Amino acid sequence: MAGTTGAGARRRSWVPRAARTRIIGWVLLLVLLALGVVTLVTWRLLVAATDERIDITLEAEIEEFRRILEADVDPRTGERLGSVEDVLETLVTYNLARPNEKFLGYVDGDHRYQSRIEAPVLLSRDAEFTRQVGAVAEPTWGRYDSGAGEVRYLAVPVVLVGDPSRGVAVVAYFADQERRAADDAARLMLAVGAGTVLLAAGGAWVVAGRILRPVRDVAATAHSTTGTDLSRRIPLDGRPADELTDLAASVNEMLDRLEAGAAAQRRFLDDAGHELRTPITIVRGHLEVVDATDPGDVRETVALVDDELDRMNRIVSDLLLLARAEQPRFVRPQPVDVAALTAAVFDKVRRLGDREWLLETAAHVDAELDTQRVTQALVALADNAVRYTAPGDRVSLGSRLGGGELRFWVSDTGPGVPEAEQARVFERFARGTSGARRSDGAGLGLSVVRAIAVAHGGRAVLDSVPGRGTTVGIVLPARLAPPPADDATTVDDATTPDLGPAAGRLPSRTPGGPS
């Protein structure tokens, strides 16, 4: 097993290098292809330019021959040309041959004259070339494969009145020799390109390493991250902003969320375990000391056990609801008459306790919301208000539309929430320092209220003044449903209480802590 793990680790450690090698390989392949194409095109253009220059030179030389023939005068002596051989001798010796250029003269098919420029091979001694050009009857362009490569030539017949001999003037170019400059340029380009490829390979290796560094860091961080240690992060200092840096930053953000979620889960499990362990301990302690022969003691113990079991049931139910709150289908909005919903909830909660119940106002509007969840939240708030008030205290409920938000609230005239506790009231298992008995709640009621508000896209809010009372509510986005054609939407704000500056803050609970 260890060997398998080690082999897997070695394979993983080679992944960045393999990617680096593949990147460099593709880069070099593209560079080589580009170099090959550029070299080939350049070489072909140079060869074409050389061939064009050869053809222009051949035409210019023949044009020079024609002028001498038409003048019928030897340009060296000024005397008339008396025979074909005189003409050929003049043509060959008067014109200076360029490198790789050759002038030849033939009389009646036999070689007579040639320029004195050095040549790779002697065409005058090449019988096949002599046979090919020595007896042409009209100007002829041609190519000949000699021992020194391709020869491009132009042969022009020479005749002179009064001389029965037939001559041929030939201008020949050793084309392959002339093209050596193009070949040398191509070879130089390949040599320089090879050096450039090596430099590009080195540069690509360094650049690819820098580019892939975030990927290696991501892999290293992923390998070192365990279920118990989520603290590792990918270093990002000094890196330019690009896609891979964004990837590393996204992974860091994901690890932040995972670490926060794991920490919250651990805290939640610790708190839940503690909260469930307490009623179990209470029940076990009382059952161990109950006097089975004393009916009064048995009744008291049974009542206490039943109360603790009810509390455990509420804790489990609230935990399940909070878990479902993170699911997409936790709330199912539908068109609701908010005023009717507010009145219906008021009729339900007014039976929770002997209090002075008051329906302050109701928003006369049809809105998209989940009736069941909103009712659940308001009942929890009303139950919480009853728990932390005394008989005769006032508890009021209402709803209002304004500023693009729909607000539901429950107010009481209880002792209020100390300012130090207001920031943590909606946390799970949070309780105040005074108020209801510990067994009255698990500190999950307001967490459920906040979960319902957040699931609607809203928030839970609190406004409390110690000694004067508390207003706790939920603020939801006002997603209004189309009203009936004969119904006008109105809003009654005349008696709506002001949630005050604290309305936007996270709500807190009354002393003893709303549950």
N, C-alpha and C positions, 0 to 999 in steps of 0.2 A: 504493500500500500504506500509505504514511504517512497519506494522507488518510483511508483507511478506519479506521486505528487511531485517528486523532484524533476521527473521528465517533463511533466506539464509545466512546471515553473520555468525550466530551461526553454521550452518552446515559446512560452509567453514572453520570456526575456528577449527572444530573437525577433519577435514580431515587429518592434519599431525599426530594428536594423533591416529586416527584410523589406519593410515598406520603404525605407530609405534607399535600399539597393534598387528596388523596382522603380522608384522615382528617378534615380540617377540613370538607370538603364534606359528608361523611356526618353529622358532628356537627351542622353548621348545618341540614341537612335535617331531622334529628330534632328539633332545637330549634324550627324553624319549624312542623313538623307539630304538635308539642306545644302551641306557642303558638296556632296556629290552632284546635286542638281546644278548648283552655281558653277562648279568647276566644269561640268560637261557643257553647259550652255556657253560659258566664256570661251572654252576651247573651240567649240564649233563656230562661234562668231569670229574668233581670231583666224581659224582656218578658212572660213568663207571670205574674210577680208583679204587674206593672203592670196587666195585663188583669184579674187577679183583684181587684185593688183597685178598678178601675173598676166591675166588676160589683157588688162589695159596696156601693160608693157609690151606684150606681143604685138598688139595692134599698132602701138606707136612705132615699134621697130620696122614693121612691114610698111607703115606709111612713109617712113624714112627711105626704105628701099624703093618705093614707088617714085618718090621725088627724084632720086638719083637716076632711075631708069628713064623717067620722062625728060630729064635734063640732058641725058645721053653724053654727059661730060664727067670726067674723073675729077672729083672735088679736090683731090690732092695736087694734080698737075694742070688742070684746066683743059686737058686734051680730050678729044672724043674717044668714046669707048668703042674699040674695034671688034670685040668678039664677046661671046657669052662668058668665056673664062675671065676676060678682063672685068666684065660686069660683076661676076661673083667675087673675084679677088677684091675689087673695090668695096663691094658691100660688106664683106667679112672683115677686111682689115681697117676700113675707115671708121666703122662703128665700134665703140668700146663696150665690151660685154661686162655686165654686172656680175657680182658673185652669184653662183648657181645658174648663170645664164650662158648659153652657148650659141654661137653663130656657125652654121655649116653651109657649104656649097657643094652641089652635086651637078655633074655634067654627064648627060646620057646614062644616068643611073649609077655612075661611079662617084665615089667621094673625091673631092679635089681640095677643098679649103675648110679650115675651122679656126675659130678664134683661139687665142693663146691663153685664155683664162684657165686656171686649174679647174678640173672637174673630177667628181668622184669616180666616174668611168668614162672611157673614150667611146662616144657614140659613133665616131668615125670607123671604129673597128667592129661595130656591132652589125653583122650582116643582115639580121632581121630588121633592124631599124632602117638600114640603107635601103632594103627592098621595100619597106613601107613608105618611105618619103622620097626616094631618089627619082621616081618617075611620075609624080603627080601631074595631072593635066590642068588642074584648076586650084585656086587657093583652098587649102585643107587644114581644118583644126583637128587635132588628135591628141590621144594619150597613149603612152607606151610604158610598159612595165619593164624597167631596166634593172640591172644589178644594183643600182643605187636607189631603187624605188621608182615611184611614178615620175614620168617625164611628160610635161605638157608642151606641145609644140604647135607652130603655125608654119606650114610649107607653102611657098608661092612659086609657081613656074616662072622661068626667065627665058624670054626669046628675044632675038635681035635680028632685025632685017639684014639679010645678006649672010647670015651665019646659020647653017643647017643644024648646028648643035642645039640640044634642049637642056636647059639648066634648071635647077631648083635651089632657091634660097630658103634656108630653114632657121627659124629662131626657136630654140628649145630652152625650157626651164626645168631644172631638177626640183619638182614641186615638193617632194618629201623633205629635201634638204632645206628648201625655203620655209617649210612649215615647222622647222625645228624650234623656231622662236615661240610659236604657239604651243608646241609640246613642252618646251621648257617652262613656259608660263603656267601651264596646267600642272606640271610636276611641282613647281614652286608653290602653287596654291594648295596642292594636296599636302605638301610638307608643312606649310604654315598652318593649314587646317588641322593636321594631326596634332601639332603643338597646341593649337587653340582648343581642341577637344580635350586634351589632357588637363589644360588649365580649367576648362569648363567643368570637367569631372571633379577636380579638386574643389572648385567653387560651389558646385552643386552639392557635393558631400557636406560642406560646411553649412550652406544655406538650408538644405533639407534637414540637417540635424537641428538647426534653430527653429525651423518651421514645425517639425514634429516633436519638439520638446514638450509642448503642452499635452500631446497625446501620450508621451511616455509618463509625464507627471500624472495624467488621469489614470493610466494603468497602474502606476505605483500606488497611488492613493486608493484605488479600488481594491488592490490586493491587500493593503494594510488595514482596510476598514473591516471591522467585525461587528457582530450584533451588540457587543458590549462597549465598543470604542468607536464612536462616530465623530471624534474630534479632529481627525486629519483633514487638511484642506490643501488645495493645489495652489502653490505660490504664483502670484500674478504680478508682483512688483516689477516695474520697468518694461513690461511687455507692450508692444504696439497693439492697437485695437484691430483685430481681424476675426475671421470666423472661428479659428481654433481657440483664440483667447476668449471669445464669447462662449465657446463650448466649455472651456475650463470654468468660466464664471458661472455658467448654468449648472455645472456639476457641483460647484461649491454651494450655490443656492439650494440645490436639491439636498445636499448633505446637511445644510442648515435646517431645512424643513424636517428631514428625517431625524436629526438629533433633537430638535424641539419636540417632534411628535413622540419620539422614544422617551424623552424626559417627562413629557406630559403623561404618557402612558404609565411610566413607572410611578409618578406621583399619584395618578388616578388609582392604580392598583393598590398602592400603599394606603391611600385614604379609604378606598372601598373596603379593603381588607380590615382596616381598623374599625370602620363604621359597622360592618357586619359582625365583626368579632365582639363588639360591645354588647349588643342585645343577646347574642348567644351566651356570653359570660353571665349576663344578668339572669337569663332564664335558668341556666345551669345552677348558679348559686342559690336561687330561690327554690329550685326543685330539690336541691341537696338538703335543705334545712326545713322543708315543709313538713308539718305534722299531719300525717294522713288521718289521724283520729280526731283532728280538730276541724270541723266543717267550716268554721270561719276562716281559718288559716288557708284551707284548701281553696275556698272561694277567692280570697285575696290573691293567692298565688296564680290561680287560673286566670283571673282578670289581668294580672301583670304579664303573664306569658302571652295572653291574647293581644295585649297592647304592644308588646315587643315584636310579636309576629306580624302584626299589622304594619309596624314601622319598617321591619325588614322587607315586607312585601312592597311598601312604597319605595324603599331604596332600590330594590331590584327593578320595579316598574320604571322608575325615573332613569336608571342607568340604561335600560333597554331603549327608552325613548330618546335619550341623548345620543345613543349609538345610531339609531335610525335617523336622527336629525341630519346626519352627514350624507344621507342618501338622496339622490335626485328627486325621488317621488315622495319625500317626506311631507310636503305640502302640495295640495291640489286645488289651486285657485279656481273659483267660479263666481259668476255675478251674484252679489249679495246686497240686500237692502241693509245698509249699515245701521239706520235708525231702528229697524225691526230687530236686528241682531243685538244691538245695545240693550233694547228693552227686554229681549228674551233672556239675555245673560243676567240682567238686573233682577228679573223675577226668580232666577235660580239662586243667585248668591244671597239674596235677602233672607233666606232661611238658614244661612250658615251660623248665625248667632244673634243674640239679643243686642242689637246695635241700632243706632239711629241711621237708617239707610236712606240715601238720597241719590236720585238720578239727576245729575246736573244738567246735562244736555246731550243731544244725539245728533250726529251728522246725517242730514237727509240727503243721501247720495247713494247711488249704486256703484259698488267697487268690486274689483277682482281680488278675492282673498279666500283662504281656506277657513270656512266657518267653524269646523271642528277644532282646528288648532288655535284660532283666535279665542274661541270660547274657553278652551283649556287654559290658555294663558291668563285670561281675565279671572277665571274661577280660582286659579292658583294665587293670583294677586289678592283677590278678595279674601280667600282663606288665610293668607298670610296677614292681611290687615286685621282680621278677626282675632287671630292668635296673639297679636301684640297690642290689642286694645282691650278695654274693659267694658262691661255692660253700660249702655248709655252713651258711649263715645260715638261720634259720627263717622260713618264710612260712606263715601260717595263714589259714583262711577259715572263715566261719560265718554263721549267720542266727539271728535272735531275734525273738520277738513280745513286746511289752510297751508299756503306756501307750497303747494304740490305734495303735501304729506297728509296722511291720515293717522290721527292719534287716538289711542284708547288709553284710559288711565283709571286708577283706583287711588283715592285719597283717604287718609284717616287722620284722626286727631290724637294719635298715640304719642308715645314719648319721643319719636323721631330717631334718626340714625346719627351716632357720633361721627363727626367729620373724619376722624382717623379710620373709620371702618367703611366709609362710603366707596372707596376705590376698589374694594374686594368683595362687595356684596354679591355680585353675580358669579363669582368663582364657585366651582364645585366644592361642596362640603363646607362652605363658609357660613359662619354663624356670628352673631353679635355677642357682646359680653353680658347682656341682660335681656330679660323679656320672658319668652316662653320657656317651658321646661325642655331639657335636652331631648327627651324622648318624643317631643312634639314634632320633630322634623330632622331630616338628615342633611340639610343645607343644600338640597338639589332643586328646590322649587323655583328659585329665581334663575338658576342655570337653565332650566327647561324653558322658562319664559324668554330668556335671551335667545336660546336656540330657535324657538318658534319665530321670533322677530327677525333673526338673521336669515332664516330659511325663506322668509318673504322678501328679503333684500332690504330689511330695515334694521332697527337697533332698539335696545331697551334703554330707558332713561329713568333718572331718579332726581327728585328735588325734595330735600329733607332739611328741616330746621329742628335741632334737638329741643325737645320740650314743647313743640308746637305741632308736630305731625309730619307726615310723609306722603308724597305723591309719587307713585311708581307707574310707569306706563310703557307702551310699545309704540314706536313711530314707524309706520310703513309707507312705502312709496304709494302715492295716490294713483292707482291704476283704475281709472273710472270705466264702468261698463256703460254701453250706450243706453240712455234712459228711454222709456216708452215715449211714443210720439206725443201723448197727451199729458206727460208728466214733466214738470219743471224741477230741476235740481236746485235745492236751496241749502244753505248752510246756516245753522243757528249758532252764532258765536256770542250771543249776548251775555250768557252766564258761564261761558267756558273759562275754567281756571287757567291761569298762566303758569306753565311749568317752570318759568324763570330761566336764568342763565344756565342752571344746571341741567336743563332739558337735554342738551347735547352730550352730557357726560355719561359714563357708564353708571347705571343706577346702583344705589346701595340699599341696604335693608334697614328696617327699624331696629332699635336696640334689642339685643337677643338674636338678631339676624333673621330676616325672612328666609324661609327654607324653600 
